[in-house]
């Protein structure tokens, strides 16, 4: 018991730190040429830097959001609400970026670049690395799926533990009622 607790208190944070460090180290990757996301509006950060930030946010946020709710004993319903809120925050941020592109950028854009509005929206969302919007959306969805999966497993296991006590005849018999 002591070893498990020690691993949980020291080993997991070290592993988490290594994961975050490894994710941020992706900025050192070198591709054939330093590509970046470019379009009629200009270019964004280099691909390794962008990748490092997106994976870094995911490495920083995913472990606590995916492990702690179950670890601290939150109910299935509470985890569902938390996962919905996390995904909603991420989606709201993405929606705000897209709305800003349509309301602010599009009227100011030149005639030749207006046809690229959806590419511009994708560019703006992909390069919005100050806030982990895509990561929160993914974590919220993943937490919801993991919670539903564990709830199905728990329900199935509970049903299977009752099932062996019933005979084959009891399982397939029609319900009976007695009138006294």
C-alpha positions in Angstrom: 0.0 0.0 0.0 2.8 2.4 0.9 4.6 1.7 -2.4 1.5 2.3 -4.4 0.9 5.6 -2.6 4.6 6.6 -3.0 4.4 5.9 -6.7 1.2 8.0 -6.9 2.7 10.9 -5.1 6.2 11.0 -6.6 6.2 8.8 -9.8 3.1 10.1 -11.5 4.0 13.8 -11.1 7.5 13.0 -12.5 6.0 11.1 -15.4 3.6 14.0 -16.0 6.4 16.5 -16.0 8.4 14.4 -18.4 5.4 14.2 -20.7 5.0 18.0 -20.7 8.7 18.5 -21.2 8.7 16.0 -24.1 5.7 17.8 -25.7 7.3 21.2 -25.5 10.6 19.8 -26.8 8.7 19.0 -30.1 9.6 22.6 -31.1 13.1 21.3 -31.8 11.9 19.0 -34.6 13.3 19.8 -38.0 11.3 19.0 -41.1 12.7 19.0 -44.7 12.1 22.8 -44.7 10.6 25.0 -42.0 7.0 24.9 -43.1 4.4 27.0 -41.5 0.7 27.5 -42.0 0.4 30.1 -44.7 -2.4 31.7 -46.7 -3.4 34.9 -48.4 -3.3 36.6 -45.0 0.3 35.7 -44.3 2.1 32.9 -42.4 1.8 31.6 -38.9 4.3 30.0 -36.6 6.5 27.2 -37.8 4.9 23.7 -37.7 7.2 22.3 -34.9 6.4 25.3 -32.7 2.7 25.0 -33.3 2.8 21.3 -32.7 4.7 21.8 -29.5 2.2 24.2 -28.1 -0.9 22.1 -29.0 0.7 18.9 -27.7 2.1 20.8 -24.7 -1.4 22.0 -23.7 -2.8 18.5 -24.1 0.0 17.0 -22.0 -0.5 19.6 -19.3 -4.3 19.4 -19.1 -5.3 15.8 -20.1 -3.8 13.8 -17.2 -5.5 15.8 -14.4 -8.8 16.2 -16.2 -9.0 12.5 -17.3 -7.7 10.9 -14.0 -8.7 13.1 -11.1 -12.5 13.1 -11.4 -12.6 9.3 -11.0 -9.7 9.3 -8.5 -11.5 11.7 -6.1 -14.7 9.7 -6.3 -17.0 11.9 -8.3 -20.2 10.3 -9.4 -21.0 9.4 -13.0 -23.5 12.3 -13.2 -20.9 14.8 -11.9 -18.3 13.7 -14.3 -20.8 14.0 -17.2 -21.5 17.6 -16.2 -17.8 18.4 -15.8 -17.0 16.8 -19.2 -19.8 18.7 -20.9 -18.7 22.0 -19.3 -15.1 21.5 -20.4 -16.1 20.7 -24.0 -18.5 23.6 -24.0 -15.8 26.0 -22.9 -13.5 24.8 -25.7 -16.3 24.9 -28.3 -17.4 28.4 -27.2 -13.9 29.7 -27.7 -13.6 28.1 -31.1 -17.0 29.6 -32.0 -15.9 33.0 -30.7 -12.8 32.9 -33.0 -14.8 31.9 -36.0 -17.4 34.6 -35.3 -14.7 37.2 -34.9 -13.3 36.2 -38.3 -16.7 36.7 -39.9 -17.6 39.9 -38.1 -14.2 41.7 -38.0 -11.8 40.1 -40.5 -14.2 39.5 -43.4 -15.4 43.2 -43.9 -11.8 44.4 -43.8 -10.4 41.7 -46.1 -9.5 42.5 -49.7 -11.9 41.2 -52.4 -9.5 38.5 -53.5 -9.1 37.0 -50.0 -12.8 37.0 -49.0 -13.3 33.6 -50.7 -10.8 32.1 -48.2 -13.0 32.8 -45.1 -13.2 29.2 -44.0 -9.4 28.7 -44.5 -8.9 31.9 -42.5 -11.1 30.5 -39.7 -9.1 27.3 -39.6 -5.9 29.3 -39.6 -7.1 31.4 -36.7 -8.3 28.4 -34.7 -5.1 26.4 -35.4 -2.8 29.3 -34.4 -4.8 30.4 -31.3 -2.3 28.7 -28.9 -2.7 31.2 -26.1 -5.8 29.3 -24.9 -6.2 25.5 -25.1 -9.6 25.6 -26.9 -9.1 22.6 -29.2 -7.5 20.6 -26.3 -10.4 21.4 -23.9 -12.9 20.3 -26.5 -11.0 17.0 -27.0 -10.5 16.4 -23.3 -14.2 17.1 -22.6 -15.2 14.6 -25.3 -12.6 12.0 -24.1 -13.7 12.4 -20.5 -17.3 11.8 -21.5 -16.5 8.7 -23.5 -14.3 7.3 -20.8 -16.9 7.9 -18.2 -19.6 6.3 -20.3 -17.4 3.3 -21.0 -16.6 2.8 -17.3 -20.2 3.2 -16.4 -21.2 0.5 -19.0 -18.5 -1.8 -17.6 -19.7 -1.2 -14.1 -23.3 -1.9 -15.1 -22.4 -5.0 -17.1 -20.2 -6.3 -14.3 -23.0 -5.8 -11.8 -25.5 -7.6 -14.0 -23.1 -10.5 -14.6 -22.6 -10.9 -10.8 -26.3 -11.3 -10.4 -26.8 -13.6 -13.4 -24.9 -16.7 -12.1 -27.2 -17.0 -9.2 -30.2 -17.5 -11.5 -30.8 -20.8 -13.2 -31.3 -21.0 -17.0 -35.0 -21.6 -16.4 -35.3 -18.5 -14.2 -33.6 -16.3 -16.9 -36.0 -17.4 -19.7 -39.1 -18.0 -17.7 -42.1 -15.8 -18.2 -42.9 -13.5 -15.2 -45.4 -15.0 -12.8 -47.9 -13.2 -10.6 -49.7 -14.7 -7.8 -53.2 -13.6 -6.8 -54.0 -14.3 -3.2 
